[in-house]
Amino acid sequence: MGRSFHSPQDMGIYLSMLLRPACSAGDLMHLTCAAAVAVCDAVENTAGFRPGIKWTNDLVYGKRKLCGILTELGLQPDGSVDYAIVGVGINCRQKLTDFPPELRDKAGSLEMVTGKEISRPQLTAQMLTALYRMNEGLLGEKEAMLKQYRADCVTLGKDISLVRGSTVRYGKALDISDTGALLVEFAPGQVETVDSGEVSVRGMYGYIG
């Protein structure tokens, strides 16, 4: 969508991991959720606190974004997965003034949360370990991964806005489906599955509503 992730030198970690899961694309609909949980594990083991997850792929603390996660699949002609890439960008050592003015009310870093210096090598090692374990259990431990994702997800129970093109709809986030989609109640008794679109949580990233 033409967006950028502010990444000054020596202050964050930006890495991608290449996976080769032997399955169909439909079996990996939960990949982004699983990756977010893995990175939360790594942050908790390194920094001593557990971030929340804003559906579907932002790690947050309070109202500030600490980390963004992107996943990408490459498919074989028969529809099976050729590769999967998990990309992670996480703010480690920034102070508030290290962010450009337009991000200072939205972005945060692990050091801003903890008040102490974060070892990027140590966190990188923890991230690689957590992502390796995720890969090992990606197909067999899906239910456990989604259970933890629901526990970490700050979007659930919140009023949200959903933007698709020029259309904006408002509702309440109820749950995460077995494929990692968001279940939203847009009107009493009207629950829909949301698997795409920009979701904003009231009170976060400048969304007042």
C-alpha positions in Angstrom: 0.0 0.0 0.0 3.0 2.3 -0.4 3.8 2.5 3.3 7.2 2.6 4.9 8.6 1.4 8.2 10.9 4.0 9.8 14.2 2.1 10.4 17.2 4.2 11.5 20.5 2.4 11.7 21.5 0.4 14.8 18.1 0.9 16.5 16.0 -2.0 15.3 15.9 -5.5 13.9 14.7 -6.2 10.4 14.9 -9.8 9.3 13.2 -12.3 7.1 13.0 -16.0 7.5 12.4 -18.4 4.6 10.3 -21.5 5.3 9.5 -24.5 3.1 6.4 -26.0 4.6 5.0 -29.1 2.7 1.3 -28.2 2.5 -1.3 -26.3 0.6 -1.8 -22.6 0.9 -5.1 -23.2 2.7 -3.1 -24.9 5.5 -1.1 -21.7 6.2 -3.9 -19.2 6.6 -2.8 -18.8 10.3 0.9 -18.1 9.5 0.8 -14.4 10.3 -0.9 -15.1 13.6 1.6 -17.8 14.4 4.5 -15.5 13.6 3.1 -12.7 15.8 2.9 -15.1 18.7 6.5 -16.3 18.1 7.8 -12.7 18.1 5.8 -11.9 21.3 7.5 -15.0 22.9 10.9 -13.6 21.9 10.3 -10.1 23.2 9.0 -11.5 26.5 12.1 -13.7 26.9 14.4 -10.8 26.1 12.7 -7.6 27.4 10.7 -9.0 30.2 7.2 -8.0 29.1 4.8 -9.4 26.6 3.4 -7.1 23.8 -0.1 -7.2 22.6 -1.1 -7.9 19.0 -3.3 -5.6 17.0 -5.0 -7.8 14.4 -3.5 -9.0 12.3 0.2 -8.2 12.3 1.3 -5.3 14.6 2.9 -5.8 18.0 1.9 -3.0 20.3 2.2 -1.8 23.9 -0.4 0.7 25.1 -1.3 2.7 22.1 2.1 2.5 20.4 3.3 0.2 17.6 6.5 -1.7 18.3 6.7 -4.1 15.5 5.3 -5.0 12.1 5.1 -8.5 10.6 4.5 -9.4 6.9 4.1 -12.8 5.4 4.3 -13.9 1.8 3.6 -17.2 0.1 5.0 -18.6 -3.2 2.9 -21.4 -4.8 3.7 -24.3 -7.1 1.4 -24.8 -10.2 -0.6 -27.5 -8.3 -1.4 -25.0 -5.5 1.0 -26.4 -3.0 3.4 -24.1 -1.1 6.8 -23.5 -2.7 8.0 -21.2 0.1 6.8 -18.9 2.8 8.6 -15.8 4.0 8.1 -14.2 7.4 9.4 -10.6 7.6 9.7 -8.8 10.9 10.7 -5.2 11.7 10.9 -4.3 15.4 11.9 -1.1 17.2 14.4 -1.8 19.9 16.4 1.2 21.0 14.6 4.3 19.8 13.7 7.2 22.1 10.6 9.2 21.3 12.7 11.9 19.6 14.3 9.4 17.2 10.9 9.1 15.4 9.8 11.7 12.9 7.1 14.0 14.3 4.3 12.3 12.4 5.0 9.0 14.2 5.7 10.2 17.7 2.1 9.6 18.9 1.9 6.2 17.3 5.4 4.5 17.4 7.3 3.1 20.3 10.3 0.9 21.1 11.2 -1.8 23.5 13.6 0.6 25.2 10.8 3.1 25.7 8.7 0.5 27.4 11.4 -1.0 29.6 13.6 2.0 30.3 16.6 -0.1 29.7 18.9 -0.9 26.8 17.8 -3.9 24.7 20.4 -6.3 23.3 19.7 -6.6 19.6 21.8 -9.8 19.2 20.1 -11.4 22.1 16.6 -10.5 20.8 17.6 -11.7 17.3 18.7 -15.0 18.6 15.4 -15.3 20.6 13.4 -14.4 17.5 15.1 -17.0 15.3 14.6 -19.6 18.0 10.9 -18.8 18.4 10.3 -18.7 14.6 12.1 -22.1 14.3 9.8 -23.6 16.9 6.8 -22.0 15.2 7.9 -23.6 11.9 8.2 -27.0 13.6 4.7 -26.9 15.0 3.1 -24.8 12.2 0.8 -27.6 11.0 0.4 -29.8 14.1 0.0 -27.1 16.8 -2.4 -24.7 15.0 -5.0 -24.7 17.7 -2.5 -23.9 20.4 -1.0 -21.1 18.4 -4.4 -19.5 17.7 -5.4 -19.9 21.4 -2.3 -17.9 22.4 -3.0 -15.4 19.6 -6.5 -14.7 20.9 -5.0 -14.2 24.4 -2.5 -11.7 23.0 -4.8 -9.9 20.6 -5.8 -6.4 21.9 -8.3 -6.0 19.1 -10.8 -8.5 20.5 -13.7 -6.9 22.4 -12.9 -3.5 21.0 -14.9 -1.1 18.7 -13.2 -1.0 15.3 -13.4 0.6 11.9 -12.9 -1.4 8.8 -11.7 0.4 5.6 -12.1 -1.2 2.2 -11.4 1.3 -0.6 -13.6 4.3 0.0 -16.0 2.3 2.3 -15.7 2.6 6.1 -17.8 0.3 8.4 -17.9 0.3 12.2 -18.3 -2.7 14.4 -17.0 -4.7 17.4 -14.3 -7.4 17.1 -15.6 -10.6 18.7 -13.2 -13.4 18.0 -10.5 -14.9 15.7 -11.5 -17.7 13.3 -9.6 -20.9 12.8 -8.0 -19.3 9.7 -6.9 -16.2 11.6 -9.7 -14.0 10.3 -11.4 -11.4 12.5 -15.1 -12.0 13.4 -16.8 -8.6 13.6 -20.3 -7.7 14.7 -21.4 -4.8 12.5 -25.0 -4.8 13.8 -26.8 -6.8 16.5 -26.7 -10.4 15.3 -24.8 -9.5 12.1 -21.4 -11.1 12.4 -19.1 -11.3 9.5 -15.7 -12.7 8.8 -13.0 -10.1 7.9 -9.9 -11.4 6.3 -8.8 -8.2 4.5 -9.0 -4.5 4.8 -7.5 -1.9 7.2 -8.8 -2.4 10.7 -8.4 0.4 13.3 -9.0 0.0 17.0 -10.7 2.9 18.8 -8.2 4.7 20.9 -5.2 3.4 19.0 -3.1 5.0 16.2 -5.2 8.2 16.4 -8.6 6.5 15.9 -11.1 8.2 18.1 -14.4 7.2 16.5 
